Amino acid sequence: MMNCTNNPAARRYVRRFGIAMLFYVLFLVVSVSVFARYHPAGPLAYVLAILPALPIVGMIAVFGIYLGEEKDELQRAMGVQALLWSTGATLSLTTVWGFLENFTNVPHLQLMWIYPIFGVFFGIALPIINARYR
């Protein structure tokens, strides 16, 4: 994923991720707007609540597809390492925060923030891992 211009798998990953992100923004705007304006209930509320999460699931799948398509073993290994470090950091942070919630007065961490937290950690881990191999 370091050199997207010469790497067909990386180009496809960026395109697919961009499409998923576009749908995420679109679905989030639609869901928030409908809830704010019409206050839906019943099955429609469930569908609208789940709608923005579907592209996030897609983003996770897109990365898995990229790892399967990537021919360069080093690129694949760096992606997996970044995935593992960011997963570990996310699990560590949310576990510590959960204990803080149980025993102190810290604000509640809503579950919808876990994937963005993971994304931040991934964005930190990948360049560090890439730098190790330069």
C-alpha positions as CSV (number, residue, x, y, z in Angstrom):
1,M,0.0,0.0,0.0
2,M,3.0,2.3,0.0
3,N,3.0,2.8,-3.8
4,C,-0.6,2.9,-5.0
5,T,0.3,4.1,-8.5
6,N,2.2,1.0,-9.6
7,N,0.2,-1.5,-7.6
8,P,-3.1,-2.7,-9.1
9,A,-4.3,-4.3,-5.8
10,A,-3.7,-1.1,-3.9
11,R,-5.4,1.0,-6.6
12,R,-8.5,-1.3,-6.3
13,Y,-8.4,-1.1,-2.5
14,V,-8.3,2.7,-2.6
15,R,-11.2,2.8,-5.1
16,R,-13.3,0.3,-3.2
17,F,-12.6,2.0,0.2
18,G,-13.5,5.3,-1.4
19,I,-16.9,3.9,-2.6
20,A,-17.6,2.4,0.8
21,M,-16.7,5.8,2.5
22,L,-19.0,7.6,0.1
23,F,-21.9,5.3,1.0
24,Y,-21.1,5.7,4.7
25,V,-21.4,9.5,4.4
26,L,-24.5,9.2,2.3
27,F,-26.2,6.7,4.6
28,L,-25.2,8.6,7.7
29,V,-26.6,11.9,6.4
30,V,-29.9,10.1,5.4
31,S,-30.3,8.3,8.7
32,V,-29.5,11.4,10.9
33,S,-31.8,13.6,8.7
34,V,-34.7,11.1,8.8
35,F,-34.4,10.6,12.6
36,A,-34.1,14.3,13.3
37,R,-37.1,15.2,11.1
38,Y,-39.5,12.3,11.3
39,H,-38.6,10.4,14.5
40,P,-39.3,6.9,12.9
41,A,-40.1,3.9,15.1
42,G,-40.5,0.2,14.5
43,P,-38.7,-1.7,11.7
44,L,-37.8,1.5,9.8
45,A,-35.9,2.9,12.8
46,Y,-33.9,-0.3,13.0
47,V,-33.1,-0.2,9.2
48,L,-32.1,3.5,9.4
49,A,-30.0,2.8,12.5
50,I,-28.1,0.0,10.8
51,L,-27.7,1.6,7.4
52,P,-24.6,3.7,8.2
53,A,-22.9,0.6,9.7
54,L,-23.2,-1.4,6.5
55,P,-20.5,0.5,4.6
56,I,-18.2,0.1,7.7
57,V,-18.6,-3.6,7.4
58,G,-17.8,-3.1,3.7
59,M,-14.6,-1.2,4.5
60,I,-13.5,-4.2,6.7
61,A,-14.2,-6.6,3.9
62,V,-12.4,-4.4,1.4
63,F,-9.2,-4.6,3.4
64,G,-9.6,-8.4,3.6
65,I,-10.1,-8.5,-0.2
66,Y,-7.0,-6.3,-0.6
67,L,-4.9,-8.7,1.5
68,G,-6.1,-11.6,-0.7
69,E,-5.3,-9.8,-3.9
70,E,-1.9,-8.3,-2.9
71,K,0.9,-10.2,-4.6
72,D,3.7,-8.5,-2.7
73,E,4.3,-10.5,0.4
74,L,6.0,-7.6,2.2
75,Q,3.1,-5.3,1.5
76,R,0.7,-7.9,2.7
77,A,2.7,-8.5,5.9
78,M,2.9,-4.8,6.6
79,G,-0.9,-4.5,6.2
80,V,-1.4,-7.4,8.5
81,Q,1.0,-6.0,11.1
82,A,-0.8,-2.6,11.0
83,L,-4.1,-4.4,11.4
84,L,-2.8,-6.4,14.4
85,W,-1.3,-3.3,16.1
86,S,-4.4,-1.2,15.6
87,T,-6.6,-4.0,16.7
88,G,-4.5,-4.5,19.9
89,A,-4.5,-0.8,20.6
90,T,-8.2,-0.5,20.1
91,L,-8.9,-3.5,22.3
92,S,-6.6,-2.2,25.0
93,L,-8.0,1.3,25.0
94,T,-11.6,0.1,25.0
95,T,-11.0,-2.4,27.8
96,V,-9.2,0.2,29.9
97,W,-12.1,2.7,29.2
98,G,-14.6,0.0,30.1
99,F,-13.0,-0.5,33.5
100,L,-12.9,3.3,34.0
101,E,-16.6,3.5,33.2
102,N,-17.4,0.8,35.8
103,F,-15.3,2.2,38.6
104,T,-15.1,6.0,38.0
105,N,-17.2,8.8,36.5
106,V,-15.7,8.9,33.0
107,P,-18.2,9.5,30.2
108,H,-19.7,6.5,28.5
109,L,-17.9,5.5,25.2
110,Q,-20.5,4.8,22.6
111,L,-19.8,1.6,20.6
112,M,-20.1,3.5,17.3
113,W,-16.8,5.1,18.1
114,I,-14.8,1.9,18.2
115,Y,-14.2,1.6,14.4
116,P,-13.1,5.3,14.1
117,I,-10.7,4.7,17.0
118,F,-9.4,1.6,15.2
119,G,-9.0,3.7,12.1
120,V,-6.9,6.3,13.9
121,F,-4.7,3.6,15.3
122,F,-4.4,2.0,11.9
123,G,-3.5,5.4,10.4
124,I,-0.7,5.7,13.1
125,A,0.5,2.1,12.8
126,L,0.8,1.8,9.0
127,P,3.3,4.6,8.4
128,I,5.4,3.5,11.4
129,I,5.5,-0.1,10.1
130,N,6.3,1.1,6.5
131,A,9.1,3.2,7.9
132,R,10.6,0.1,9.5
133,Y,11.1,-1.5,6.1
134,R,12.6,1.5,4.2
